[in-house]
Amino acid sequence: MKLVEQFHLEPSLIEEIEVFSPPSKYFQDNISDLSPEETQTLVNLLNKYFLKTKLREESLEYMQQQYEMAQRKYVDLFYFSPTGYFILDRDGQILESNLTATNLLGYPNSAIVGKRINNFLPPTDGQILKNHLKLLFNGERKTICEVSLIHKNLNQRDVQLECILWPDEMGELSRIRTAVIDISERKSLESQVASQAKMEAIDSLVGSIAHDFNNILHSIISNTEYLVHGEELSEDVDNHLKRILDLSSRAAESITQLLEIGSQAATQKIYIEGQNFIEKIKPTLEAFIPDLVDVEWRLQDESLSLNLDIEQIQIILINVIMNSVNAMPKEGALTIDLYRERPSSINKKKFPASPTGDWLVVRVTDNGIGMSPEKLSKLFDPNFDIDKSGKRRRLNLLRARGIMNQHDGHIEVDSTLNVGTSVRLYFPAHELVQPNYLPPSQGEKHNRFDGRGMTLLLVEDEISVGESFREILEFLGFKVIMANNGKNGLDLFNEFSCEIDLIITDLLMPEMDGETFLKTIREMNSEVKIIVASGNPISKKINDLYQWGISGFVQKPFTIQTISTVFNDAFCKFQEVS
């Protein structure tokens, strides 16, 4: 019997043995014809062959194990990757989906596979993806687009889809591997940056317009008051003039509110210990809380100071408390806290930094009806606090946020429907400092100032505004010297320095601005009283102005009563904070 027949060797195996010996000897002859030496040689050859075959089988088994391990790793990487993945066919049908992708949609994997991806996209986004898939099959190596995925609860989440062609079981590039990257946080940050840029542009525009309107209103109010306080008028004319004054005052208040929203309204900040601040305004706040409401004051003694405008923050807290009272049943519960909060990673992300490190937080919590997420999302809309009758009831939170921005702080609101609402005001905390002096209190009423026998240098670049101002000052008894810019003002001060008792200056002027004029005057004379009168928002400069030694500040437009208050404050000592 021939070797091929006895061992059933296949042609491919015969080639292995041919390497060791001529084939004719072993594959054509019968085994019985072989000599002992040839038989031994054949046995050796077969041993080598079977050893090699065994090694090949072991190698194949090892390769199979490695392949299965790689397959398991791929499955783990695919299904448990932090990046979402879909495998799509040409028509956008989902063939596979990993855990992250299914979580983004809120459905189990079985409810997703077999559906078209367009079922989970808004119509316009579905068309965007369709166009990108066409590009892939037209030769594009990779396409990237941004769309919104519709979650099971109907909320939408911004994602980035990165698509590349993917092989099927036959190795053909007939499928699409789609990486799904959640970019909702990035989009939110981009929106915040865009919103901030928009607000800065609006702030700049509002400031410019406010300056012009304030100067116009100043002239209107000054001329009208001059007539009202001048010669006796008929009752009818007097009523019309008072109506003009009333409307002008309302217009001025509206401009102030716009400036507060834009964080540009003038503030008069002082340093005051946190607990002392709450105790100081506590009687005023309690006046707005009905007797049936249970109030708890929780003031932690942190021995830290706040730098704030007491009146503005008191207005915010009054309105927050009024909102809480209106949202509670008659016998509700209200808690007012003061505590220290150290920066957290969340705070640092939302609000990059407290200028001083830690925050002092004033928190007002009620057990009222609370708000739905939809209503909470609109909380800082300008018209949020307008009721159905269209009458504005209280300070809107957009304005409150503007005021908090002026204090380098921020405002946060949490609310749960039928549970209650918590409003938190965050202020940069300062190490305890001695209470400083209050700037002039323009809210305190004084008698009309008597300027008789006093000489006043008025520095104002707008002629109509300056003339109206001069008439009011002369009505109060001052002798007025007029200058139309800072340079002219310096020349006149040098000429009449022995006579001048008081200087009133604008800030925005040609040739020499008010700040340069102010600093130069202080270098020449440290005693003369200086008052800044500006129609421009100067919230960020007002503390610097007081440090440079001004005796007062008045925001245009103003009334005779207001300027009299400033004059009275300028010629007496500041009131020390108690």
Secondary structure as UniProt FT lines:
FT   HELIX           3..7
FT   HELIX           11..18
FT   TURN            19..20
FT   HELIX           24..28
FT   HELIX           31..33
FT   HELIX           36..80
FT   STRAND          84..88
FT   TURN            90..91
FT   STRAND          93..97
FT   HELIX           99..105
FT   HELIX           109..112
FT   TURN            113..114
FT   HELIX           117..120
FT   HELIX           123..137
FT   TURN            138..139
FT   STRAND          142..150
FT   TURN            152..153
FT   STRAND          156..167
FT   TURN            169..170
FT   STRAND          173..182
FT   HELIX           184..228
FT   HELIX           235..261
FT   TURN            262..263
FT   STRAND          270..273
FT   HELIX           274..286
FT   TURN            287..288
FT   TURN            291..292
FT   STRAND          294..299
FT   STRAND          304..308
FT   HELIX           310..327
FT   TURN            330..331
FT   STRAND          333..341
FT   HELIX           345..350
FT   TURN            355..356
FT   STRAND          359..366
FT   HELIX           373..377
FT   TURN            378..380
FT   TURN            382..385
FT   TURN            388..389
FT   HELIX           397..406
FT   TURN            407..408
FT   STRAND          410..416
FT   TURN            417..419
FT   STRAND          420..428
FT   STRAND          430..431
FT   TURN            442..443
FT   TURN            452..453
FT   STRAND          455..459
FT   HELIX           463..475
FT   TURN            476..477
FT   STRAND          479..483
FT   HELIX           486..496
FT   TURN            497..499
FT   STRAND          500..505
FT   HELIX           514..524
FT   STRAND          529..534
FT   TURN            539..541
FT   HELIX           542..547
FT   TURN            548..549
FT   STRAND          552..555
FT   HELIX           560..570
//
